[in-house]
Amino acid sequence: MKSFLFSLLFLVIFSSGCTVYQIDSKDTSQDYYAPKTSIDDVTYEQTTDKPYTEIGQVTVITERNQPLEDVLPKLKQEAGMLGADAITDVESDATPFWKAVAPKKLLGNAYIRTSYTAKAIVWK
């Protein structure tokens, strides 16, 4: 019986680990925009000259060693749920110091986290 309880406890503890991504959004528009059905419907624009309206802000918090290429689909998916046509002005709160430090575990399994924030926009 003790073996069964120990195995069950072990399974519960190790299967309930932290997620790599924490995704959030803030809708800043009073207008309704239909959600996109695919992240392929949402583009990533580093800068844009086209006129647009900002409808929200999306944030992805992840381990700091995750490259932007891995984070962009998460940002686009969340923006698509707001009805955005694109995301732009992606910013990270990782400082140059933390970017230079090699990724490693700190205090057990805690990693330094990084926030990526982008504007969710629709074209005018």
C-alpha positions, 0 to 999 in steps of 0.5 A: 500500500505504501508503494502505491501511495508513493508512486501516486504521489510521485506521479502527481508531483512530476506531472503537475510541473510548470508550463513553459508558456503563460499567455495573456491578452488585454482587449483595448477596443470597444469594437468586435472583431471576429476571431481568426480561425488560424494563426496563419491569418495573423501576420508579424510585422516588425514595423509597418507604414500601413494605417492600423488600429490597435485592438489589444495587447498580447503577452507571453511569459516564458523561460528566458532561453526560448527564442522569439521564433518559438514565442511568435506563434503563441503571440499570433494565436492570442492576437487571433483570438482578439480578431487581430490581423497582425502583431507588431512592436514585439518587446522583451523585458530581458535585459542584456545582462540576462541575455548574456548569462548562460541558461541554467537552473536557479534555486531548484527548478526555477528559471529566469522568466522573460515577457514578450509583449506585442500590439494586436492590430487590425488594418484600416 
